[in-house]
Amino acid sequence: MNDEIPDLDLLLKVKIGTHVLYACQFWALHLRYADRSDELHEALSVFVTTKLPYWLEVLSLSRHLDHAQTSLKIAQAWYNPEEEEPKRLAVLQKMIPILEPLQIFNEALSSAEGKLLQAKAPIKVLLSDCQSLLLHFRKSITKSACHIYHSALGLAPDCLLYRQYQKEIEHSVSVMARGNAWDSLITIYREHFRRITTVCFSPNGLKIAFASVRVIYLCDSITGITIRELTGHTQEVSSLSFSPDGFIIASGSYDSTVRVWDSVTGAQTHILQRHLGAVHSVCFSNGGHFIVSGSHDGVIHIWDSVTGAHIRQIDTQGGAVFSLSFSPKRSYIASGSQSTTVHLWDSDTGVCVKQLQGHTQPVNTVCFSPNGLTIASGSWDTDVCLWDCKSGALIKTLRGHSGRVNSVCFSPDGMSIASASADKTIHLWSVDTGFTIKILKGSPDAVDSACFSPDGLKIASGSGDNMLHIWDTTANQMLQSKAPKGHSAAVRSVCFSRDGTKVASGSDDLTVRLWEFSTAKLINTFKGHHFAVDFVGFPADGRLITSYDIQESIICWNLKTSKKANIPGVETVPDLLGWLWDSRGKALTDIEGSLSLSQESVVFTHPDKSQHTLCILPYSDISCHAVSGYAVAVGTETGKVHFLDFSQAVTLVS
């Protein structure tokens, strides 16, 4: 680990040098203002195709990994092949992840346009892959520069970045059936046990605020560690908003109050009381001087954010106000309410200047685009509508959800919209075309709220599954992953067969599944339980799989016939567990070996009892695991089973 290296700061100055440290941190800022040239393009191409892991090493060791995402984003913007040949290059660029690494481009693309794509597009894909690598593995890379290879590249999908630098990780973890696309779900924070109703990023992206029933949590957006808990509301918190400078948080609650908090100290500075019903929405004005709140009483109130003084009341006459958004350019407020109409209000006068009609059911959510020219709205009618703010005209209707739309949010660049729905999905839409860019799936319950990070790379969402989800907006979903699809609900138990060649898994989806470890292929699915499967195990002879569910109903399955088998004397769970023990009194499900899983780390224990961390897994939703020799099977809350072989990694540290 980095913090175990003696005199690290001195070593960095002596071995790497202050000039290299500076270049690693700030090269992209210089690139932003540099004139484009063939020489600069060639230098950057060499850097991206040969030096990316080493650059990340320096940033990890020097504790400046926070510079990486900004640098990659600047570098991506510097490459714009679409400007030269928009349609052709856009189509070809989508094909890049399907193609082989860089040498394929030399063989396949010989035209002038192809040469341009050959030079630029692979570099953009490598930069994009590196962004995803950081999103998924930032925690492990921050802890140790070595885990750029042992964890990040070792567990990355079969993408262009992995292929380009595969030679660097010959003695890393082997992934059975490595996927060929980045997973959209980055991480899940599970320490909160009640429904998460609203979520938002701080303006600098370093914090996430979210509410679980009456409590507001402030957590670190990278680690998920809770920084502070804000308590004071007496009923469910329905809405949160950061001031533009990030120092103030406003919250609205079913207790009919708006509360103002100091985001640094957590102190409550004001309680704003004028509403006569549940407060559904709060937001700040563009400059942060005003707080706007909307309530079930059909009234919008405007408050001074510093003093808490009441400034204006707007009676909407349209029923409960569910959502508000303040224009970033003018003194307009958009409101969504129990009526089917989106209203546009002048905050200076309280006068309704426009009524936007097109929805057929109540409007749950509204949001202005970053340039203030467009309004997005989501409704119980399952549609997302885009409106021209100036004319009030309906620009387009985005259809694809099968449940009410609970939240809409523009990306920071205004090019896309995220919509969260009761259908358990988040849709990303193109503002220009109205087409779906991708659908984020993984929540087992309705998604109540979704919010873009300030850099646009992540989305945070809250839902009824009592977990905070963080998603990767850059993940390529054009490709069907080669990784096993797994269960349709959380995996509760995994177990290796005695010879280590097969893995059994039991899940909340009521099934038991049998897998071939070396290929991660599904051999068979056993159905018969009426409740979530809590345990799976192999008896000594390996001819059966045994399982029991949360109601302690026991089933034994014959692997050859796939039929249920009866075992005399095994009627209760203690009977089953006792039967699984061999004659030496050791449970066959308790696998011998020198590997163990500690939280998210795979640890190798040497004969002298010293330990070495082989890998830090990116799966924050681990629900169960099993070890057989140097093989590890990991089950997750999202239903996936991961198959990992650490034999090469153990050879390296032995």
HELIX and SHEET records of a PDB file:
HELIX    1   1 ASN A    2  GLU A    4  5                                   3    
HELIX    2   2 LEU A    8  LEU A   11  1                                   4    
HELIX    3   3 LEU A   12  ILE A   16  3                                   5    
HELIX    4   4 THR A   18  ARG A   32  1                                  15    
HELIX    5   5 ASP A   38  THR A   50  1                                  13    
HELIX    6   6 LEU A   52  LEU A   61  1                                  10    
HELIX    7   7 ASP A   66  TRP A   78  1                                  13    
HELIX    8   8 PRO A   81  GLU A   83  5                                   3    
HELIX    9   9 PRO A   86  MET A   95  1                                  10    
HELIX   10  10 ILE A   96  ILE A   98  5                                   3    
HELIX   11  11 LEU A  102  ALA A  108  1                                   7    
HELIX   12  12 ALA A  112  LYS A  143  1                                  32    
HELIX   13  13 HIS A  147  HIS A  147  1                                   1    
HELIX   14  14 ILE A  148  LEU A  153  3                                   6    
HELIX   15  15 GLY A  154  LEU A  155  1                                   2    
HELIX   16  16 LEU A  160  GLN A  164  1                                   5    
HELIX   17  17 GLN A  166  ILE A  169  5                                   4    
HELIX   18  18 VAL A  573  LEU A  580  1                                   8    
HELIX   19  19 SER A  647  VAL A  653  1                                   7    
SHEET    1   A 4 SER A 174  VAL A 175  0                                        
SHEET    2   A 4 VAL A 641  ASP A 645 -1                                        
SHEET    3   A 4 ALA A 631  THR A 636 -1                                        
SHEET    4   A 4 ILE A 622  SER A 628 -1                                        
SHEET    1   B 4 LEU A 185  TYR A 189  0                                        
SHEET    2   B 4 LEU A 468  ASP A 472 -1                                        
SHEET    3   B 4 LYS A 458  SER A 463 -1                                        
SHEET    4   B 4 VAL A 447  PHE A 452 -1                                        
SHEET    1   C 4 ILE A 196  PHE A 201  0                                        
SHEET    2   C 4 LYS A 207  SER A 212 -1                                        
SHEET    3   C 4 VAL A 215  ASP A 220 -1                                        
SHEET    4   C 4 THR A 226  LEU A 230 -1                                        
SHEET    1   D 4 VAL A 237  PHE A 242  0                                        
SHEET    2   D 4 ILE A 248  SER A 253 -1                                        
SHEET    3   D 4 VAL A 258  ASP A 262 -1                                        
SHEET    4   D 4 GLN A 268  LEU A 272 -1                                        
SHEET    1   E 4 VAL A 279  PHE A 284  0                                        
SHEET    2   E 4 PHE A 290  SER A 295 -1                                        
SHEET    3   E 4 VAL A 299  ASP A 304 -1                                        
SHEET    4   E 4 HIS A 310  ASP A 315 -1                                        
SHEET    1   F 4 VAL A 321  PHE A 326  0                                        
SHEET    2   F 4 TYR A 332  SER A 337 -1                                        
SHEET    3   F 4 THR A 341  ASP A 346 -1                                        
SHEET    4   F 4 CYS A 352  GLN A 357 -1                                        
SHEET    1   G 4 VAL A 363  PHE A 368  0                                        
SHEET    2   G 4 THR A 374  SER A 379 -1                                        
SHEET    3   G 4 VAL A 384  ASP A 388 -1                                        
SHEET    4   G 4 LEU A 394  LEU A 398 -1                                        
SHEET    1   H 4 VAL A 405  PHE A 410  0                                        
SHEET    2   H 4 SER A 416  SER A 421 -1                                        
SHEET    3   H 4 THR A 425  SER A 430 -1                                        
SHEET    4   H 4 THR A 436  LYS A 441 -1                                        
SHEET    1   I 4 VAL A 491  PHE A 496  0                                        
SHEET    2   I 4 LYS A 502  SER A 507 -1                                        
SHEET    3   I 4 THR A 511  GLU A 516 -1                                        
SHEET    4   I 4 LYS A 521  LYS A 527 -1                                        
SHEET    1   J 4 VAL A 533  GLY A 537  0                                        
SHEET    2   J 4 LEU A 544  ASP A 549 -1                                        
SHEET    3   J 4 ILE A 554  ASN A 558 -1                                        
SHEET    4   J 4 LYS A 564  ALA A 565 -1                                        
SHEET    1   K 3 LEU A 595  SER A 598  0                                        
SHEET    2   K 3 SER A 601  THR A 605 -1                                        
SHEET    3   K 3 GLN A 611  ILE A 616 -1                                        
END                                                                             
